[in-house]
């Protein structure tokens, strides 16, 4: 029997709920998106990248690229598709996340699972956008809570953490550049770039991701409909409101003003 499918767009997320009887369900997301999955009913075998793993009700999994679920009984499955560019994740972090076994354990997975369940029933556009933002933030925290095996020495990992902390503390500063970060950490610009190559990212991309995350969070705060896009752009270190708006739309598929005003679908 063909499963029933219901799709809903929430800001930069697409939420798909699939219900059906025991069968195999295949999915083919594009390379620019990650898919988070959660069964609220049923159990299945998840097959991705040539490996098969059990996936029980309540367990989260994250996939990049094609995957299939061999459902063994009646099921309800929620799939949340989110763009890679909306996440402050390096390539190495994304690989660790998509290699993580389905699980409901740890400090973050239960919280993320609870938010995913709420996505399917929320009616308020403002609440939907806030939940979408929460999903993106919790996905990043999921990596930090379960980073997996370390590929580099402790000293290098500690330096990367210091660089990120330095960036986070100075996002407002328009003079925050790879050169200023390298100088503050007493390393060469070349070595700084090499550090982030090992993370599968660049320092410039990381700064941009973090500025967009904080700006998005500020725009979504309740009671802030009077705040201007220009003010938020200035506060988080963007060169201009135009540059900020262009970067925000590229990352999240909608304008900053639409996000602030709680409009779910991207404007024209």
C-alpha positions in Angstrom: 0.0 0.0 0.0 1.3 3.4 -1.0 2.1 5.5 2.1 0.4 8.9 2.7 2.7 11.9 2.7 2.1 15.4 4.0 4.5 18.3 3.4 4.8 21.6 5.2 7.2 24.5 4.7 8.4 26.3 7.9 10.8 29.0 7.0 13.9 27.3 5.7 12.7 23.8 6.8 10.5 21.4 4.9 8.7 18.9 7.2 7.3 15.7 5.6 5.2 13.3 7.6 4.9 9.8 6.1 2.4 7.2 7.3 1.9 3.6 6.1 2.1 -0.1 6.5 5.3 -2.3 6.5 7.3 -1.5 3.3 10.5 0.0 2.0 10.6 3.8 1.8 13.4 5.4 -0.3 14.5 9.0 -0.1 16.8 11.0 -2.4 17.6 14.4 -0.9 20.0 16.6 -2.9 23.5 17.3 -1.8 22.7 20.8 -0.4 20.4 19.5 2.4 20.5 17.3 5.5 17.5 15.3 6.5 16.7 14.6 10.2 14.3 11.7 10.7 12.2 10.6 13.6 9.7 7.7 14.0 6.9 8.4 16.4 5.4 5.0 15.5 7.0 1.8 14.2 10.5 0.6 13.7 12.7 0.1 10.7 16.1 -0.7 9.4 17.9 2.4 8.1 20.2 1.9 5.1 22.6 4.7 4.2 26.0 4.7 2.6 26.0 0.9 2.4 25.4 0.3 6.1 22.2 -1.0 7.8 21.2 0.0 11.3 18.1 -0.6 13.5 16.0 2.5 14.0 13.3 2.4 16.7 10.5 4.8 17.6 11.8 7.9 19.2 15.3 7.6 17.8 16.8 10.4 15.7 18.9 9.9 12.6 20.5 12.4 10.2 21.2 11.6 6.6 23.0 13.3 3.7 22.4 11.8 0.3 20.2 8.8 -0.6 18.9 6.5 2.1 16.1 4.0 2.6 14.0 2.7 5.5 12.8 -0.8 5.6 9.7 -0.4 7.8 8.8 -3.6 9.6 5.3 -2.5 10.8 2.7 0.3 10.6 4.7 3.5 11.0 4.6 7.3 11.3 7.8 9.0 10.2 8.7 12.7 10.3 11.5 13.9 8.0 12.8 17.4 8.3 14.9 18.7 5.4 17.2 21.7 6.1 19.8 23.4 4.0 23.4 22.8 4.8 24.1 26.5 4.4 21.8 27.3 7.3 24.0 25.4 9.7 27.2 26.5 11.3 28.8 23.1 10.6 32.1 22.2 9.0 32.2 19.4 6.5 33.9 17.2 9.2 31.1 17.9 11.7 28.4 17.1 9.1 30.1 13.8 8.3 30.2 12.9 12.0 26.6 13.9 12.4 25.4 11.8 9.4 27.5 8.8 10.6 25.9 8.9 14.0 23.8 5.8 14.8 20.0 6.4 15.4 19.6 7.3 19.0 17.4 9.0 21.6 20.2 9.2 24.1 22.3 12.1 25.3 21.6 15.6 26.4 20.5 17.0 23.0 18.6 14.2 21.2 15.6 14.2 23.5 15.2 18.0 23.2 15.5 17.9 19.4 13.0 15.0 19.2 10.5 17.0 21.2 10.9 20.0 18.9 10.4 17.9 15.8 7.2 16.5 17.2 5.9 20.0 17.8 6.7 21.1 14.2 3.9 18.9 12.8 1.1 20.5 14.9 2.1 24.1 15.4 -0.4 26.6 13.9 1.2 30.0 14.7 3.5 31.3 12.0 5.7 33.0 14.6 6.0 29.9 16.7 6.8 27.8 13.6 9.7 30.1 12.7 11.0 30.0 16.3 10.9 26.2 16.2 12.6 26.1 12.9 15.4 28.2 14.4 15.6 25.9 17.4 16.0 22.9 15.1 19.0 24.4 13.4 20.6 25.3 16.7 20.0 21.9 18.3 21.4 20.1 15.2 24.7 22.0 15.8 24.6 21.2 19.5 24.0 17.5 18.6 27.5 17.4 17.1 29.0 19.1 20.1 27.3 16.7 22.5 28.6 13.7 20.6 31.6 14.7 18.6 32.8 11.2 17.8 36.5 10.2 17.5 39.0 13.0 17.2 41.1 13.1 14.1 43.6 15.7 15.4 45.7 16.1 18.5 44.4 17.7 21.7 46.5 20.9 21.1 45.0 21.5 17.7 41.4 20.8 18.9 42.0 23.2 21.8 43.2 25.9 19.4 40.2 25.5 17.2 37.9 25.9 20.2 39.8 29.1 21.3 39.4 30.5 17.8 35.7 29.8 17.8 35.3 31.4 21.2 37.3 34.5 20.0 35.0 34.8 17.0 31.8 34.4 19.1 32.9 37.2 21.4 33.6 39.6 18.6 30.9 39.0 16.0 29.8 42.6 16.4 33.2 43.9 15.2 33.4 44.7 11.5 37.1 44.5 11.8 36.9 40.8 12.7 38.9 39.2 9.9 41.1 36.2 9.4 44.1 38.5 10.0 42.8 39.9 13.3 41.8 36.4 14.5 45.3 35.0 13.6 47.0 37.9 15.4 44.9 37.4 18.5 45.9 33.8 18.7 49.6 34.4 17.8 49.5 32.2 14.7 50.0 32.9 11.1 47.1 33.5 8.7 48.3 30.5 6.7 48.1 28.2 9.7 44.7 29.6 10.7 43.4 28.7 7.2 45.0 25.3 7.5 43.2 24.7 10.8 39.9 25.3 9.2 40.7 23.3 6.1 41.1 20.4 8.6 37.6 21.2 9.8 36.2 21.2 6.2 35.4 24.9 6.3 37.0 28.3 6.2 37.4 30.9 8.9 35.5 33.4 6.8 32.6 31.0 6.3 32.5 30.3 10.0 32.3 34.0 10.9 29.5 34.5 8.4 27.6 31.5 9.7 27.8 32.7 13.3 26.8 36.3 12.5 23.8 35.0 10.6 22.8 32.7 13.4 22.8 35.5 16.0 21.0 37.9 13.7 18.4 35.3 13.0 17.9 34.7 16.7 17.5 38.4 17.4 15.0 39.0 14.7 12.9 36.1 16.0 12.6 37.4 19.6 9.0 38.1 20.6 8.0 41.8 20.6 10.8 42.8 18.3 8.7 43.6 15.2 9.8 47.3 15.4 13.5 46.5 15.1 15.0 47.4 11.7 17.0 45.1 9.5 19.7 47.8 9.3 20.1 47.9 13.1 20.5 44.1 13.3 23.0 44.2 10.4 25.1 46.8 12.2 24.9 45.0 15.5 26.2 41.8 14.1 29.1 43.2 12.1 27.7 43.2 8.5 29.1 45.8 6.2 25.6 46.9 5.1 22.0 46.1 5.3 22.1 45.0 1.6 24.9 42.6 2.2 23.2 41.2 5.3 19.8 40.8 3.5 21.5 39.0 0.5 23.4 36.7 2.8 20.4 35.9 5.0 18.2 35.0 2.0 21.0 32.8 0.5 21.2 30.9 3.8 17.6 30.7 4.9 15.5 31.2 1.7 13.7 34.2 2.9 14.4 37.9 3.7 15.3 39.1 7.2 12.1 41.2 7.4 9.9 38.1 6.5 11.7 36.2 9.3 11.2 39.0 11.8 7.5 39.4 10.8 6.8 35.7 11.1 6.0 35.0 7.4 6.5 31.3 6.8 6.9 31.2 3.1 9.7 33.0 1.3 8.7 36.2 -0.4 8.9 36.5 -4.2 
